[in-house]
Amino acid sequence: MKRAAQIIRKFNDEIMDSWSKTVKKEVEASRISSNLALRNQLPHVLEDIAEIMDRYEGFEEIKNEERYEEIISNSIDHGRHRAASSKYTVEQILHEYIIFHKTLTDFLRKNDAYTAEVGILLKYTLETAMLNSAGSFTKALQEMRNKLVGTLAHDIRNPVSAAYLAIEMMDYSEGEERLQRLQKLGLRSLKKSLELMEGMLDAITVKAGEGITMNFENVDLMRDVKWVYSEASEIYTNDIHIETDIQELNGIFDGTAIRRILENLVSNAVKHGAKNSAITIKVKEFPEKVSLSVHNFGNPIPQDKQEGIFDFLNSSKKESAGKLKSWGMGLTLIKAVAEAHGGSVELESNEGKGTTFSIMLHKYKNKPGKVRSKLNFSESPAE
């Protein structure tokens, strides 16, 4: 058994190289992954197996072991990683492990290190790994769906509330002009609610590595920014400012998605910023890019929480404070929308300057049409 452990450690890289080549041929989803991304946690699973082999000498010890603790954490991480990789299914994950088992067995046979006990241990440990990876993959996908649907449901509240408020405020005695303005506000908000409901139905069918469906069109983005500014000014008691000298901002964007992320940021700024303090929307244009930012004053987001606030599926078991959790509800989709536009999102938050979320978007990264955004989430770092 210990000789098998030595062979595994000695030929770790060769085993992974051989496995990668076979997987690329036989597992369709693996072909769009780099070798580094493909291997993921499996080299650590290999080391886990070697450690387990060092611990046992005979069949009875192996048979009486109920769990193989070393292998569980890395196999769970492997499954979560595959949930963020496009086109993976449970069947393809299991196929990867079958190839892994065969490759490892072949190396041990070639080096005269394969025995009946080694074979039994490989069977037990890899069955444990397969079970945990498949379960983790399925759970991660369900978390993605739940959070997408939850975020969309959360976002629907604002336009529904705005439509309800507009209808409630309608009063024929205040004149036709005000009545028409409230009617437009109500219809616009209801239309937006219907768009979000369609997105909710779409989110239910999300597959591995997928996020929301993006609809890219050649649009004037300033129309969407002004929409958010105008509606926020009507809904909130805070002063809403817009700082830009841009009148027209053309490019290939998903205007609806960008409206949503701006609405999210303004809503969060009102909710978590200093009471009745001003909220500022800034728009800057560059030759190939555009920058959108939302700023508010108030208590900053803790420094140690800022980096993970955009993570879609945080692997931490600990719940963040309610305020931070509420901030993060829509921020993961903001990151997904920014990255779908070839851009990024940044956060600056401190006591003196307040909180600013800045989104950088490429104007012509995409072609017109519908595509699924990609969702990434944090993983436990490799030791």
N, C-alpha and C positions, 0 to 999 in steps of 0.2 A: 504493500500500500504506500509506504513512504517513497519507494522508487517511482511510483506513478506520480506522486506529488512533485518529485524532483524533475521529472520529464516535463510536466506541465509548466513548471516555472522556467525551465531551460528553454523550452520551445514556444513560449507564450506568443511571441510575435509571429512565428511561422504558422502556428495554429490559427491565429486570427487572420493572417493573410490568406491562408487556404480557405477558411470559412467565408471570408469576404468575397473571394472569387466565385465560389459556388453559389452563394446567396444572390450575387448580382445576376447570375445566369438563370436562377430558378424562382426568385421572388420578385415579382414585377415592381412593387412599390420601392424596393431597395435601389433601383437603377437611377433614381433622381436624387439620391443622397450621396454626399461625399463619404470617403472611407472613414473619416473621423466621426462624422455624424452617425454612420451606419453602425460602427462598433459600439458607440455609446458606452453603456455600463458592462458590456459582455467581458472585456478583459478583467474587470473586477470580479465578475461571476466566476471566471476561470481561476483566479487567485483564491476565491472563496472555496472552490472545490478542492484545491490543493491543501488548504488549511484543514478542511474536514478530513481529507485522506491522512494527514499527519496525526489526526486525533484517534483514528480507529485502526484496529489490527485484524479484526475478524468479523464474520457474518453476524453473529449474535449481537454485537455492539451496534452494528449498522441497523439491524432489524428493530432494535428496541428504541432507537432514536425517533422521537415523534416529530420534531421540527429541526430544520437546519437553519439556525438563526442567521449565520453569516450570509447566506445567499438571498435571504428575503428582501433586505433593503435594496440591494442592487437590481434585483429582478423587478421590484416595484418601480424603481426609477426607469428601468428599460421600457416598461409598459407605458409609463407616462410620456416618455420621450416619443414613442411611436404614435401616441395620440395626437401629437403636434406635428407629425410628419405626414405629408399628403399621401393619400391612396392606401394607407395601411388598413388591414382588417385583422380580426382575431386569428383567422386562418393563416394569414401570412406571418404573424408573430409566432404561432406554433410551428409553422414550417421552418422558420429561422432556427428554432431550438432543435428541431429534428436534425437539421444539417449540422448544427453545433455538436450534437451528440455523436453523429456519425464521424465528423472530422476529428473529434477528440479521441474516439475509439480507434480510428485508423492510426493516429500518431502513437498512441500507447502500444498498439500491436506491433508496429514497425520497430519500436524500441524495446520490445520484450518486457513491457511493464503492465500488460493487461492480464488480469486474473479474474476468477469468478467473483471474488469479493469486490474488486474494482468495478466490474460491470454492474453489480447490484447497487453499489454506492452511486455510480453515475445515473442509474435509472431513478433512484430515490431523489437525489439532489436536483436533477433536471426536471423531474415531474413537479417538484416544489417550485422551481423557478418558472416553469411554464404556467402553473396555476396562478402564481402571484403576478406574473407579467400580464397574462390575459385578463385577470381580474382588475388590475390597475389600469390597463388600457380602457376597458369598458367603463370603469368608474370615472376616469378622466373625461371621456367623451360625454358621459351623462352630466358631469359637472359643467362642461362647456355649454351643453344645451340648456341646462337649468339657469346658468348665469346669463346667457344670451337672452333667453326668454324673460328672465327677471329684470334685466337691464331695459329691454324694450317695454315691458309692462311699467317699469318705473318712469320711462320717458313719456309714455302715453298720458300720464297724469297731468303734465303741464298743458298740452293742447286741449285736453278734455276740460280741465279747470278753466282755461281761458274762454272756451266756447260757452261753458255754463255761465261764467261771469258776464260775458257779452249779452247772452239771452236775458239774464236776470236784470241787466241794466237798461234794457230796451224800454223806452218810455216815449210814446207818441207826442206827449206834450212838450218834449225838449227839442222838437224840430226834426225835419226830414234829414238834414245833413248828418246830425249825430246818429240818427237811426241807421242810416246807410253805412256809416263808419263801423258801428257795432255789428251790423249784419255781415260786413266783409270780414271783420275779425273772427266772428263765430264760424263762418263758412271756411275760412282759411285754416282755422284750428281743427275743425272736424276733418278736413281733407288730409291734414298732416296726421291725425289720429288713424285714419284708414291706411295711410302709407305704412305707419308703424305696425299696425295689425298684420299687414301682409308680410312684413319683415319677421314678425313673431312666428307666423306659420312656416316661413322659410327656415327659421332657426331650428325648428324641430327636426329637420332633416339633415342637420350638419353632420359631416363625416370627419374622419381624422385629418387634422391639420387645417380645417376650414373654419372660417368665421362667417360674418354677414356677407350677403351678396351686394356687390358694389355695381352701380350703374354709371359708367363714365360717359360724359357728354361734353361737347364744346360749349362752355357756358361763360357768362360774365359773373364771376364769383362775388363781385361787389353787390349784386342784387340779393344774394343770399345773406351776406353780412349785414346789409341794411335791413333786411327782413328781421333778422334776429335782434338788431338794435331797436327797431321800431316796436316790435312786439314786447321786448323786455321793458322798454320805457313805459308802455301802457300797463303792464302787469305789476311791476315792482315799484315800491315806494322809494327805493334807492335812486340816486341820480345815476343814469347810465350815460357815459361819454363814449364817443367814437373819435379816435385820433388817426387821421389819414388825409392825404391830399389826392388820393387815387379816386377817379370817377368811374373808371371801367377797368376790369381785371379779367382778361380772357385767358382761357386755358382748358385743358381736358381734366375735368373734375367730376366727382360725384357731389353735386350741389346739395342734395338732400342730406347725405351723410355729414357733410361739413356743417350744414345748419344744425344738425343734431348735436355735434360735438361742441359747437359754440354755445348752444342752448344749455348743454350740460355744464359747461364751465361757468357761464353766467349764473345759472341756478345755484351751483355750488358756492360761487363767490358771495351771492346774497345770503345763502343759508349759513355759511361758516365765517363770513367776514364780519368786521365790526358793524354794529347795528346802524342802519341808514347811512353807511359810508358809501362813497362814490365807487362805481365799478367802471373800469376803463377797458374798452376794446381797441386794440391797435392793429393796423394793417400796413405791412411794408412789402414793396415789390422789388424783386431783383431780376436780372436778365432771364434766368431759368427757374426761379423759385419765388414763392410768396411766403411771408411770415404772418401768422395770426397769433395774437396774444390776448389774454384776459387777466386783469390785475385787480386785486382787492386789498384793503387794509384789514388788520385784525390779527388774532393769534396765529402764529406760524405753524406749519406742519412740522412735527419733530424731525430733526435732521436724520436720526437713525431709521425713520420710517419712509423717508422720501424715495430712496432707490427702489424699494419693492412695491410702491403704491400703484404702479402700472401693471404688475404681474397678473395674468389672467387666472392661473391656478397656482396659488401660492402653496408650496408643500408644507409650510409651517402649520402645526396643529393648533397653535395659540391664536385666539381671536384678538384682533386689534381692538383698540378702543372704539366705541360706537362711532365717534366722530370720524376717525380715520376710515372705518369700514364704509361709512356713508359717502365720504369723499371718493373712495375707490370704486363705487358702484358702476359709474360710466367711464372711468378713466382708462380701463383696459380696452374698451372699444375706441376711445380716442386714439390710443396708441395704434390699434389695428388699422383705423382709417388713415392715420398719418403714414404708416408704413406702406399701406396699399397705394398711396400717392408717391411712393419713393422717398418719403420724408421721415421726420422724427418728432418726438415731443419731449420738452424739457420743463423742469420745475425749478423755480427759485423761490424760497420761502424763508424769511427771517424776520426778526422782531422789528428792525428798523424800516425795511422796504416793503413789508407785506408779502403777499403771495402772487406770483405770476406764473401762469402756464403758457408756454410758447410752442406753437406748432409750425413746423417747416414743411412745405409741400412743394413737390416738383410740378411745374405747370404742364409739361408735355411728356411725362414718364409713361403714360398709358395711352392706348388707342380707345376710341369710343366703343362701348359695348358693356356687357355684363360679365363680371368675374367674381369668384369667391375670394374674400380677403383671407389672409393666413393669420392664425393665432399662435403665438408663442407664449410660453409660461415658464416660470422659474423652476429649476430642478435642484435637487440636492447636489452640491458641488462634488466632483470626484475627489476622493482623498488621495 
